[in-house]
Structure formats: structure tokens, C-alpha cells
Amino acid sequence: MGLLLLLCAACSSDDGVTEEAAVVREVEVAFSPVGFGDAGYNDAILYGIQLSCKSHGFRLRMHCPQTVEEGWEVYQSWCARPDDGTERLFVFAAPEYEQRLRQSPPSLPAGKTVLQFETDAAIPGAATFSLEMYGAAYSLGRLVSQLVTSAAVVAANSVDPSLRHWTDGFRDGLREENAGFPLEVLYLSEQAVGGYD
């Protein structure tokens, strides 16, 4: 669904000349609170969205709120924007917003779509997206257990569900090869948005 918004539609006139469609498309993104500059997840999303914008020519608005509440306020303002014929996509580019979105599922008119990154379960009224980190981490865990005799995982925090999912995959891969393999998990923060910097 999100890809359809990003593609510029074209129509053919009677004389065979192709013309750009008059539809205006806009993508608005709420990143993880204080997420830029992590040289990882958030910066990779930023880079990918900028490349897509350059390739497909949609309008782009980006927000890096200080808190989840501030990001939610940006979303509510987007929801209240009147219909002017613009096709709009709002992207929650972080799992921190998922709980709020589940508590208040979107009920939007045609032309507006919401996309939530990093969730394994459907959200009524929204599109969802998830990288399958468990499988990649599981494979890495199996490989590591063949190369070393102990390992540790250093994760940003213990609150982010995608990090827990990755850690579980790594641990399960280690134990598939060697049930007694020691694994220490260390967290840089106990805050939901902490540890990434």
C-alpha cells in the first residue's frame, strides 16, 4: 500500500503523449524519539526515505520528536489536516508508537494511510511492516556457537520489543547448537528510547 503512494502515476492522452498525473503525494514520518545520529536503524531509515523521495518525487516531512507523546501529537495534527486531494502516508518509523496506535486505531478517509514499522501483528486501520530479525539473529547465534565458547549481547535497552525479539533469536540459535552455551545480555539503558546514542 505504501509503495503505491510512492509511485508517480501517469496517464496517456489521446495523442499518445504521456503526462504526469495531477495527484500530489506526501509522506510524513515520525522517527524514534531522539533517534537520529545512531549510525544504525534510524539513520538507515532516514537515508532510505530520502532516496525514495528523490526517486519518486513525493513531498516529505520528517519529525524527530523528543518523546513518544510529542510524536503522537504530530500524528494527530496530520489526522486533522483537511482533505485537499493530496494522497498522504504517515509513517511511524519506530516500535515505540505501536501501543498508542493500538489503543487508538486509525479511522481515516480515502487518501490517507498509516504505516507502523516493526510489528508482527496487524493493527486495524493501519498497514504494518517488520524486518524478520529473529531468523537472522537465530542464524547468527548458530554460527557464533561454532566459533567461540562464550558470548555476550550488548543491547540498547530491555524495553524495545524488536531488541528483545532479536536477543531471543540469537539465544535460541546458540542453544540449538549447544544447550549449555553461556550468554550474557547487557543493556545500556532501562528507558524505552535509551541506549541508542
SEMARDO-863850 format. One record per atom (N, C-alpha, C): atom name; x, y, z. Coordinates in steps of 0.2 Angstrom, whole numbers, plus 2048, in hexadecimal, padded with zeros to 3 digits. Atoms other than C-alpha are relative to their C-alpha. Layout:
name: CA u: X v: Y w: Z
...
REM end
This chain:
name: N u: 804 v: 7FA w: 800
name: CA u: 800 v: 800 w: 800
name: C u: 804 v: 806 w: 800
name: N u: 7FC v: 7FA w: 7FF
name: CA u: 80E v: 80C w: 805
name: C u: 804 v: 801 w: 7F9
name: N u: 7FC v: 7FF w: 807
name: CA u: 817 v: 808 w: 7F4
name: C u: 7FC v: 804 w: 7FB
name: N u: 804 v: 7FD w: 805
name: CA u: 808 v: 80D w: 7EA
name: C u: 800 v: 808 w: 801
name: N u: 7FF v: 7F9 w: 7FE
name: CA u: 809 v: 81E w: 7F3
name: C u: 806 v: 803 w: 7FD
name: N u: 7F9 v: 7FE w: 802
name: CA u: 81B v: 820 w: 7EE
name: C u: 801 v: 800 w: 7F8
name: N u: 7FF v: 800 w: 807
name: CA u: 819 v: 81C w: 7DC
name: C u: 7FC v: 806 w: 7FC
name: N u: 804 v: 7FA w: 804
name: CA u: 814 v: 82B w: 7D0
name: C u: 7FC v: 7FC w: 7FB
name: N u: 805 v: 802 w: 805
name: CA u: 805 v: 826 w: 7C6
name: C u: 801 v: 804 w: 7F9
name: N u: 800 v: 7FC w: 806
name: CA u: 805 v: 82B w: 7B4
name: C u: 7FA v: 7FD w: 7FB
name: N u: 806 v: 802 w: 804
name: CA u: 7F7 v: 82B w: 7A7
name: C u: 802 v: 802 w: 7F9
name: N u: 7FF v: 7FE w: 807
name: CA u: 7F7 v: 82C w: 794
name: C u: 7FB v: 804 w: 7FD
name: N u: 805 v: 7FC w: 803
name: CA u: 7EE v: 839 w: 78A
name: C u: 7FF v: 7FC w: 7F9
name: N u: 803 v: 803 w: 806
name: CA u: 7E5 v: 835 w: 77A
name: C u: 806 v: 800 w: 7FA
name: N u: 7FA v: 7FF w: 805
name: CA u: 7F5 v: 83B w: 76F
name: C u: 806 v: 7FB w: 802
name: N u: 7FA v: 804 w: 7FE
name: CA u: 800 v: 82E w: 778
name: C u: 805 v: 803 w: 804
name: N u: 7FB v: 7FD w: 7FC
name: CA u: 80A v: 83A w: 782
name: C u: 7FE v: 7FF w: 807
name: N u: 801 v: 801 w: 7F9
name: CA u: 80C v: 835 w: 794
name: C u: 801 v: 806 w: 804
name: N u: 800 v: 7FA w: 7FC
name: CA u: 808 v: 842 w: 7A1
name: C u: 800 v: 7FE w: 808
name: N u: 800 v: 801 w: 7F9
name: CA u: 80B v: 842 w: 7B4
name: C u: 7F9 v: 801 w: 803
name: N u: 806 v: 800 w: 7FD
name: CA u: 7FC v: 83F w: 7BE
name: C u: 800 v: 806 w: 805
name: N u: 800 v: 7FA w: 7FC
name: CA u: 7F6 v: 84E w: 7C8
name: C u: 7FF v: 7FF w: 808
name: N u: 801 v: 801 w: 7F9
name: CA u: 7F5 v: 845 w: 7D9
name: C u: 807 v: 802 w: 803
name: N u: 7FB v: 7FE w: 7FC
name: CA u: 800 v: 84C w: 7E6
name: C u: 801 v: 7FB w: 806
name: N u: 7FF v: 804 w: 7FB
name: CA u: 808 v: 840 w: 7F2
name: C u: 805 v: 802 w: 806
name: N u: 7FC v: 7FE w: 7FB
name: CA u: 80F v: 843 w: 803
name: C u: 801 v: 7FB w: 805
name: N u: 7FF v: 805 w: 7FB
name: CA u: 818 v: 838 w: 810
name: C u: 803 v: 804 w: 806
name: N u: 7FE v: 7FD w: 7FA
name: CA u: 81A v: 83E w: 822
name: C u: 802 v: 7FA w: 805
name: N u: 7FD v: 805 w: 7FC
name: CA u: 825 v: 834 w: 82E
name: C u: 802 v: 802 w: 807
name: N u: 7FE v: 7FE w: 7F9
name: CA u: 827 v: 834 w: 841
name: C u: 805 v: 7FA w: 801
name: N u: 7FA v: 805 w: 7FF
name: CA u: 838 v: 82C w: 845
name: C u: 7FF v: 7FF w: 808
name: N u: 800 v: 802 w: 7F9
name: CA u: 83C v: 824 w: 856
name: C u: 802 v: 807 w: 804
name: N u: 7FE v: 7FB w: 7FC
name: CA u: 83E v: 831 w: 864
name: C u: 807 v: 801 w: 800
name: N u: 7F9 v: 7FE w: 800
name: CA u: 84F v: 839 w: 863
name: C u: 804 v: 7FA w: 7FD
name: N u: 7FD v: 805 w: 804
name: CA u: 854 v: 82C w: 856
name: C u: 805 v: 801 w: 7FB
name: N u: 7FB v: 7FF w: 805
name: CA u: 85F v: 834 w: 849
name: C u: 807 v: 800 w: 803
name: N u: 7F9 v: 800 w: 7FE
name: CA u: 871 v: 832 w: 84A
name: C u: 802 v: 7FA w: 804
name: N u: 7FE v: 806 w: 7FD
name: CA u: 871 v: 820 w: 850
name: C u: 804 v: 7FC w: 7FC
name: N u: 7FC v: 803 w: 804
name: CA u: 87B v: 81B w: 841
name: C u: 7FE v: 7F9 w: 7FF
name: N u: 803 v: 807 w: 801
name: CA u: 86F v: 80C w: 83F
name: C u: 7F9 v: 801 w: 7FE
name: N u: 807 v: 801 w: 802
name: CA u: 85C v: 809 w: 83E
name: C u: 7FD v: 807 w: 7FE
name: N u: 803 v: 7FA w: 802
name: CA u: 856 v: 81B w: 83E
name: C u: 803 v: 804 w: 7FB
name: N u: 7FC v: 7FD w: 806
name: CA u: 864 v: 822 w: 833
name: C u: 7FE v: 7FC w: 7FA
name: N u: 801 v: 804 w: 806
name: CA u: 861 v: 814 w: 827
name: C u: 7F9 v: 801 w: 7FD
name: N u: 807 v: 7FE w: 802
name: CA u: 84E v: 818 w: 826
name: C u: 800 v: 806 w: 7FD
name: N u: 7FF v: 7F9 w: 803
name: CA u: 852 v: 82A w: 823
name: C u: 803 v: 800 w: 7F9
name: N u: 7FC v: 800 w: 807
name: CA u: 85E v: 826 w: 815
name: C u: 7FB v: 7FD w: 7FB
name: N u: 805 v: 803 w: 805
name: CA u: 851 v: 81A w: 80D
name: C u: 7FA v: 804 w: 7FE
name: N u: 805 v: 7FC w: 802
name: CA u: 843 v: 826 w: 80E
name: C u: 802 v: 806 w: 7FC
name: N u: 7FE v: 7FB w: 804
name: CA u: 84D v: 834 w: 807
name: C u: 802 v: 7FE w: 7F9
name: N u: 7FF v: 803 w: 807
name: CA u: 852 v: 829 w: 7F8
name: C u: 7FA v: 7FF w: 7FC
name: N u: 807 v: 801 w: 803
name: CA u: 840 v: 824 w: 7F5
name: C u: 7FD v: 806 w: 7FE
name: N u: 803 v: 7F9 w: 802
name: CA u: 83B v: 836 w: 7F5
name: C u: 803 v: 803 w: 7FA
name: N u: 7FD v: 7FD w: 806
name: CA u: 848 v: 83B w: 7E9
name: C u: 7FE v: 7FC w: 7F9
name: N u: 802 v: 804 w: 806
name: CA u: 843 v: 82C w: 7DD
name: C u: 7F9 v: 801 w: 7FE
name: N u: 807 v: 800 w: 802
name: CA u: 830 v: 82E w: 7DE
name: C u: 7FD v: 807 w: 801
name: N u: 803 v: 7F9 w: 800
name: CA u: 82E v: 841 w: 7E1
name: C u: 7FA v: 801 w: 805
name: N u: 805 v: 7FE w: 7FB
name: CA u: 822 v: 841 w: 7F0
name: C u: 802 v: 805 w: 804
name: N u: 7FE v: 7FB w: 7FA
name: CA u: 822 v: 84F w: 7FD
name: C u: 801 v: 7FC w: 806
name: N u: 7FE v: 803 w: 7FA
name: CA u: 82A v: 84A w: 80D
name: C u: 801 v: 804 w: 806
name: N u: 800 v: 7FC w: 7F9
name: CA u: 828 v: 850 w: 81F
name: C u: 803 v: 7FB w: 805
name: N u: 7FD v: 805 w: 7FB
name: CA u: 833 v: 848 w: 82C
name: C u: 800 v: 803 w: 807
name: N u: 801 v: 7FE w: 7F9
name: CA u: 831 v: 849 w: 83F
name: C u: 805 v: 7FC w: 804
name: N u: 7FC v: 804 w: 7FB
name: CA u: 83E v: 844 w: 84D
name: C u: 7FE v: 803 w: 806
name: N u: 802 v: 7FD w: 7FA
name: CA u: 834 v: 847 w: 85C
name: C u: 804 v: 7FE w: 806
name: N u: 7FC v: 802 w: 7FA
name: CA u: 83B v: 847 w: 86E
name: C u: 7FD v: 7FB w: 804
name: N u: 803 v: 805 w: 7FC
name: CA u: 82E v: 83C w: 875
name: C u: 7FA v: 7FC w: 7FB
name: N u: 805 v: 804 w: 803
name: CA u: 821 v: 82F w: 86F
name: C u: 7F9 v: 805 w: 7FF
name: N u: 806 v: 7FB w: 800
name: CA u: 813 v: 83C w: 874
name: C u: 801 v: 805 w: 7FB
name: N u: 7FF v: 7FB w: 805
name: CA u: 81A v: 849 w: 869
name: C u: 7FF v: 7FD w: 7F9
name: N u: 801 v: 803 w: 807
name: CA u: 81B v: 83D w: 85A
name: C u: 7F8 v: 7FF w: 7FF
name: N u: 807 v: 802 w: 800
name: CA u: 809 v: 838 w: 85E
name: C u: 7FC v: 807 w: 7FE
name: N u: 803 v: 7F9 w: 801
name: CA u: 804 v: 84B w: 85E
name: C u: 801 v: 802 w: 7F8
name: N u: 7FF v: 7FF w: 807
name: CA u: 80C v: 84C w: 84C
name: C u: 7FB v: 7FC w: 7FC
name: N u: 805 v: 804 w: 803
name: CA u: 801 v: 83E w: 847
name: C u: 7F9 v: 802 w: 800
name: N u: 807 v: 7FD w: 800
name: CA u: 7F1 v: 845 w: 84D
name: C u: 7FF v: 806 w: 7FC
name: N u: 800 v: 7FA w: 805
name: CA u: 7F5 v: 855 w: 844
name: C u: 7FF v: 7FE w: 7F9
name: N u: 801 v: 803 w: 807
name: CA u: 7F7 v: 84B w: 834
name: C u: 7F9 v: 7FE w: 7FF
name: N u: 806 v: 803 w: 801
name: CA u: 7E7 v: 842 w: 837
name: C u: 7FB v: 806 w: 7FF
name: N u: 805 v: 7FA w: 800
name: CA u: 7DE v: 853 w: 839
name: C u: 800 v: 804 w: 7FA
name: N u: 7FF v: 7FC w: 806
name: CA u: 7E5 v: 85A w: 829
name: C u: 7FA v: 7FF w: 7FB
name: N u: 806 v: 801 w: 804
name: CA u: 7D6 v: 85D w: 81D
name: C u: 802 v: 7FD w: 7F9
name: N u: 7FF v: 803 w: 806
name: CA u: 7D4 v: 854 w: 80D
name: C u: 801 v: 805 w: 7FA
name: N u: 7FF v: 7FB w: 806
name: CA u: 7DC v: 85E w: 7FE
name: C u: 802 v: 7FC w: 7FA
name: N u: 7FE v: 804 w: 806
name: CA u: 7DE v: 850 w: 7F2
name: C u: 807 v: 7FD w: 800
name: N u: 7FA v: 802 w: 7FF
name: CA u: 7EF v: 84C w: 7F8
name: C u: 800 v: 7F9 w: 803
name: N u: 800 v: 807 w: 7FD
name: CA u: 7F3 v: 839 w: 7FB
name: C u: 805 v: 800 w: 805
name: N u: 7FC v: 7FF w: 7FA
name: CA u: 7FB v: 838 w: 80C
name: C u: 802 v: 7F9 w: 803
name: N u: 7FE v: 806 w: 7FC
name: CA u: 805 v: 82A w: 815
name: C u: 804 v: 803 w: 806
name: N u: 7FD v: 7FE w: 7FA
name: CA u: 80A v: 82C w: 827
name: C u: 804 v: 7FA w: 802
name: N u: 7FC v: 805 w: 7FE
name: CA u: 818 v: 821 w: 82C
name: C u: 803 v: 801 w: 808
name: N u: 7FD v: 801 w: 7FA
name: CA u: 81C v: 81C w: 83E
name: C u: 806 v: 7FC w: 800
name: N u: 7FA v: 804 w: 802
name: CA u: 82E v: 817 w: 83B
name: C u: 804 v: 7FD w: 807
name: N u: 7FD v: 802 w: 7FA
name: CA u: 831 v: 810 w: 84D
name: C u: 7FA v: 7FC w: 804
name: N u: 804 v: 804 w: 7FC
name: CA u: 829 v: 802 w: 858
name: C u: 7FD v: 804 w: 806
name: N u: 803 v: 7FC w: 7FA
name: CA u: 826 v: 80F w: 866
name: C u: 7F9 v: 802 w: 7FF
name: N u: 807 v: 7FD w: 801
name: CA u: 816 v: 815 w: 85E
name: C u: 7FB v: 7FB w: 800
name: N u: 805 v: 806 w: 801
name: CA u: 80E v: 804 w: 85C
name: C u: 7FA v: 800 w: 805
name: N u: 805 v: 800 w: 7FB
name: CA u: 805 v: 804 w: 86D
name: C u: 7FB v: 805 w: 7FF
name: N u: 805 v: 7FA w: 801
name: CA u: 7FD v: 815 w: 86A
name: C u: 7FC v: 7FF w: 7FA
name: N u: 803 v: 801 w: 806
name: CA u: 7F8 v: 810 w: 859
name: C u: 7FA v: 7FA w: 801
name: N u: 805 v: 805 w: 7FF
name: CA u: 7EF v: 800 w: 85F
name: C u: 7FB v: 803 w: 805
name: N u: 805 v: 7FD w: 7FB
name: CA u: 7E6 v: 80A w: 86D
name: C u: 7FB v: 804 w: 7FC
name: N u: 804 v: 7FC w: 805
name: CA u: 7E0 v: 816 w: 85F
name: C u: 801 v: 7FF w: 7F9
name: N u: 7FF v: 802 w: 807
name: CA u: 7DF v: 80D w: 84F
name: C u: 7FD v: 805 w: 7FB
name: N u: 803 v: 7FB w: 804
name: CA u: 7DD v: 819 w: 840
name: C u: 7FA v: 7FE w: 7FC
name: N u: 806 v: 800 w: 804
name: CA u: 7CD v: 81C w: 837
name: C u: 800 v: 806 w: 7FB
name: N u: 7FE v: 7FA w: 805
name: CA u: 7D2 v: 826 w: 828
name: C u: 7FC v: 800 w: 7FA
name: N u: 803 v: 800 w: 807
name: CA u: 7CA v: 82C w: 818
name: C u: 805 v: 7FD w: 7FB
name: N u: 7FC v: 802 w: 806
name: CA u: 7D0 v: 826 w: 807
name: C u: 805 v: 805 w: 7FF
name: N u: 7FB v: 7FB w: 801
name: CA u: 7E0 v: 82E w: 803
name: C u: 805 v: 801 w: 805
name: N u: 7FC v: 800 w: 7FA
name: CA u: 7E8 v: 82C w: 814
name: C u: 802 v: 7F9 w: 802
name: N u: 7FE v: 807 w: 7FD
name: CA u: 7F2 v: 81D w: 81A
name: C u: 805 v: 801 w: 805
name: N u: 7FB v: 800 w: 7FB
name: CA u: 7FC v: 819 w: 829
name: C u: 804 v: 7F9 w: 800
name: N u: 7FB v: 806 w: 800
name: CA u: 80B v: 80D w: 82A
name: C u: 804 v: 800 w: 806
name: N u: 7FD v: 801 w: 7FA
name: CA u: 812 v: 806 w: 83A
name: C u: 806 v: 7FB w: 7FE
name: N u: 7FA v: 805 w: 801
name: CA u: 824 v: 7FF w: 839
name: C u: 801 v: 7FC w: 806
name: N u: 7FE v: 805 w: 7FB
name: CA u: 82A v: 7F0 w: 843
name: C u: 7FA v: 7FE w: 805
name: N u: 805 v: 804 w: 7FD
name: CA u: 81B v: 7E7 w: 848
name: C u: 7FE v: 7F9 w: 7FD
name: N u: 802 v: 806 w: 803
name: CA u: 816 v: 7D5 w: 846
name: C u: 7F9 v: 7FE w: 7FF
name: N u: 808 v: 801 w: 800
name: CA u: 803 v: 7D7 w: 848
name: C u: 7FD v: 805 w: 7FC
name: N u: 804 v: 7FB w: 803
name: CA u: 7F6 v: 7E0 w: 83E
name: C u: 7FE v: 805 w: 805
name: N u: 803 v: 7FB w: 7FC
name: CA u: 7F0 v: 7F0 w: 844
name: C u: 7FA v: 803 w: 7FC
name: N u: 806 v: 7FE w: 804
name: CA u: 7DE v: 7F4 w: 83E
name: C u: 800 v: 807 w: 7FE
name: N u: 800 v: 7F9 w: 803
name: CA u: 7DD v: 803 w: 832
name: C u: 807 v: 802 w: 7FE
name: N u: 7F9 v: 7FE w: 801
name: CA u: 7F0 v: 803 w: 830
name: C u: 804 v: 7FB w: 7FC
name: N u: 7FC v: 805 w: 803
name: CA u: 7FD v: 7FB w: 825
name: C u: 806 v: 7FF w: 805
name: N u: 7FA v: 802 w: 7FC
name: CA u: 80C v: 7F2 w: 82E
name: C u: 806 v: 7FD w: 7FC
name: N u: 7F9 v: 802 w: 803
name: CA u: 81E v: 7EE w: 82A
name: C u: 804 v: 7FD w: 805
name: N u: 7FB v: 803 w: 7FB
name: CA u: 82B v: 7E3 w: 833
name: C u: 805 v: 7FD w: 7FC
name: N u: 7FB v: 804 w: 802
name: CA u: 83C v: 7DD w: 82F
name: C u: 800 v: 7FA w: 804
name: N u: 800 v: 806 w: 7FC
name: CA u: 83E v: 7CB w: 834
name: C u: 807 v: 7FF w: 803
name: N u: 7FA v: 800 w: 7FD
name: CA u: 84C v: 7CE w: 840
name: C u: 801 v: 7F9 w: 804
name: N u: 7FF v: 806 w: 7FC
name: CA u: 849 v: 7BE w: 84A
name: C u: 804 v: 7FB w: 7FC
name: N u: 7FD v: 806 w: 805
name: CA u: 84E v: 7B2 w: 83B
name: C u: 807 v: 802 w: 7FF
name: N u: 7F9 v: 7FE w: 802
name: CA u: 85E v: 7BC w: 837
name: C u: 804 v: 7FF w: 807
name: N u: 7FC v: 800 w: 7FA
name: CA u: 863 v: 7BD w: 84A
name: C u: 801 v: 7F8 w: 802
name: N u: 800 v: 807 w: 7FE
name: CA u: 85F v: 7AA w: 84C
name: C u: 806 v: 7FD w: 7FC
name: N u: 7FA v: 803 w: 804
name: CA u: 86B v: 7A6 w: 83D
name: C u: 806 v: 802 w: 803
name: N u: 7FA v: 7FE w: 7FE
name: CA u: 878 v: 7B1 w: 844
name: C u: 802 v: 7FD w: 807
name: N u: 7FF v: 803 w: 7FA
name: CA u: 876 v: 7A9 w: 855
name: C u: 803 v: 7F9 w: 7FF
name: N u: 7FD v: 806 w: 802
name: CA u: 879 v: 798 w: 84D
name: C u: 807 v: 800 w: 7FE
name: N u: 7FA v: 7FF w: 803
name: CA u: 888 v: 79E w: 844
name: C u: 805 v: 802 w: 806
name: N u: 7FB v: 7FE w: 7FA
name: CA u: 890 v: 7A6 w: 854
name: C u: 801 v: 7FB w: 804
name: N u: 7FF v: 805 w: 7FC
name: CA u: 88E v: 797 w: 85E
name: C u: 805 v: 7FB w: 7FE
name: N u: 7FB v: 805 w: 803
name: CA u: 899 v: 78D w: 852
name: C u: 807 v: 804 w: 800
name: N u: 7F9 v: 7FC w: 801
name: CA u: 8A7 v: 79B w: 853
name: C u: 803 v: 802 w: 807
name: N u: 7FE v: 7FD w: 7F9
name: CA u: 8A8 v: 7A0 w: 866
name: C u: 7FD v: 7FB w: 805
name: N u: 802 v: 804 w: 7FA
name: CA u: 8A5 v: 798 w: 877
name: C u: 7FB v: 804 w: 805
name: N u: 805 v: 7FC w: 7FC
name: CA u: 89B v: 7A7 w: 87F
name: C u: 7FF v: 806 w: 7FB
name: N u: 802 v: 7FA w: 804
name: CA u: 892 v: 7B6 w: 878
name: C u: 7FC v: 805 w: 805
name: N u: 804 v: 7FB w: 7FD
name: CA u: 88A v: 7C6 w: 87E
name: C u: 7FC v: 804 w: 7FB
name: N u: 804 v: 7FC w: 804
name: CA u: 87C v: 7D1 w: 877
name: C u: 800 v: 807 w: 803
name: N u: 801 v: 7F9 w: 7FD
name: CA u: 87D v: 7E4 w: 87A
name: C u: 7FA v: 803 w: 7FC
name: N u: 806 v: 7FD w: 803
name: CA u: 86C v: 7EB w: 876
name: C u: 7FF v: 807 w: 802
name: N u: 802 v: 7F9 w: 7FD
name: CA u: 866 v: 7FD w: 877
name: C u: 7FC v: 801 w: 806
name: N u: 804 v: 800 w: 7FA
name: CA u: 858 v: 7FA w: 883
name: C u: 7FC v: 7F9 w: 800
name: N u: 804 v: 806 w: 7FF
name: CA u: 84D v: 7EC w: 88A
name: C u: 7F9 v: 801 w: 7FE
name: N u: 807 v: 7FE w: 801
name: CA u: 83D v: 7F5 w: 885
name: C u: 7FD v: 7FF w: 7F9
name: N u: 802 v: 800 w: 807
name: CA u: 83D v: 7F5 w: 872
name: C u: 7FF v: 7F9 w: 7FE
name: N u: 802 v: 807 w: 801
name: CA u: 833 v: 7E5 w: 86D
name: C u: 805 v: 7FD w: 7FA
name: N u: 7FC v: 803 w: 806
name: CA u: 83E v: 7E4 w: 85C
name: C u: 807 v: 7FE w: 803
name: N u: 7F9 v: 802 w: 7FD
name: CA u: 84E v: 7E3 w: 867
name: C u: 7FF v: 7F9 w: 803
name: N u: 802 v: 806 w: 7FC
name: CA u: 846 v: 7D6 w: 872
name: C u: 800 v: 7FA w: 7FB
name: N u: 801 v: 805 w: 806
name: CA u: 841 v: 7CC w: 862
name: C u: 806 v: 7FE w: 7FD
name: N u: 7FA v: 801 w: 803
name: CA u: 852 v: 7CD w: 85B
name: C u: 805 v: 7FC w: 805
name: N u: 7FD v: 803 w: 7FA
name: CA u: 85A v: 7C8 w: 86C
name: C u: 7FE v: 7F8 w: 800
name: N u: 803 v: 806 w: 7FF
name: CA u: 84E v: 7B9 w: 86D
name: C u: 803 v: 7FB w: 7FA
name: N u: 7FE v: 804 w: 806
name: CA u: 853 v: 7B3 w: 85B
name: C u: 807 v: 7FE w: 801
name: N u: 7F9 v: 802 w: 7FF
name: CA u: 866 v: 7B4 w: 85F
name: C u: 801 v: 7FB w: 805
name: N u: 7FF v: 805 w: 7FB
name: CA u: 864 v: 7AB w: 86F
name: C u: 7FD v: 7F9 w: 7FE
name: N u: 803 v: 807 w: 802
name: CA u: 859 v: 79D w: 867
name: C u: 805 v: 7FD w: 7FB
name: N u: 7FB v: 803 w: 805
name: CA u: 866 v: 79B w: 859
name: C u: 806 v: 7FD w: 804
name: N u: 7FB v: 803 w: 7FC
name: CA u: 874 v: 799 w: 866
name: C u: 7FE v: 7FA w: 803
name: N u: 802 v: 806 w: 7FD
name: CA u: 86B v: 78C w: 86F
name: C u: 7FE v: 7FA w: 7FC
name: N u: 801 v: 806 w: 805
name: CA u: 866 v: 782 w: 860
name: C u: 806 v: 7FC w: 7FF
name: N u: 7FA v: 804 w: 802
name: CA u: 878 v: 77E w: 85D
name: C u: 803 v: 7FE w: 807
name: N u: 7FD v: 802 w: 7F9
name: CA u: 87D v: 77D w: 870
name: C u: 7FB v: 803 w: 805
name: N u: 805 v: 7FE w: 7FB
name: CA u: 86F v: 77D w: 87D
name: C u: 803 v: 803 w: 806
name: N u: 7FD v: 7FD w: 7FA
name: CA u: 87B v: 782 w: 88B
name: C u: 804 v: 806 w: 7FE
name: N u: 7FC v: 7FA w: 801
name: CA u: 883 v: 791 w: 882
name: C u: 7FE v: 806 w: 804
name: N u: 802 v: 7FA w: 7FC
name: CA u: 885 v: 7A0 w: 88D
name: C u: 7FF v: 806 w: 7FC
name: N u: 801 v: 7FA w: 803
name: CA u: 87E v: 7B0 w: 888
name: C u: 7FE v: 805 w: 805
name: N u: 802 v: 7FB w: 7FC
name: CA u: 87E v: 7C0 w: 891
name: C u: 7FD v: 806 w: 7FC
name: N u: 803 v: 7FB w: 803
name: CA u: 872 v: 7CE w: 88C
name: C u: 801 v: 806 w: 804
name: N u: 7FF v: 7FA w: 7FC
name: CA u: 877 v: 7E0 w: 891
name: C u: 7FC v: 805 w: 7FC
name: N u: 804 v: 7FB w: 803
name: CA u: 86C v: 7EF w: 88E
name: C u: 803 v: 807 w: 802
name: N u: 7FD v: 7F9 w: 7FF
name: CA u: 872 v: 801 w: 88C
name: C u: 7FC v: 805 w: 804
name: N u: 805 v: 7FB w: 7FD
name: CA u: 862 v: 809 w: 893
name: C u: 7FA v: 7FB w: 802
name: N u: 806 v: 803 w: 7FE
name: CA u: 852 v: 804 w: 89B
name: C u: 7FA v: 804 w: 7FE
name: N u: 806 v: 7FC w: 803
name: CA u: 848 v: 812 w: 892
name: C u: 7FE v: 7FE w: 7F9
name: N u: 803 v: 803 w: 807
name: CA u: 83D v: 80E w: 883
name: C u: 804 v: 803 w: 7FA
name: N u: 7FC v: 7FD w: 806
name: CA u: 847 v: 81A w: 878
name: C u: 807 v: 801 w: 801
name: N u: 7F9 v: 7FF w: 7FE
name: CA u: 858 v: 819 w: 881
name: C u: 804 v: 7FB w: 7FD
name: N u: 7FB v: 804 w: 802
name: CA u: 868 v: 811 w: 87C
name: C u: 802 v: 800 w: 7F9
name: N u: 7FF v: 800 w: 807
name: CA u: 868 v: 815 w: 86A
name: C u: 806 v: 805 w: 7FE
name: N u: 7FB v: 7FB w: 802
name: CA u: 874 v: 823 w: 86A
name: C u: 807 v: 7FE w: 803
REM end
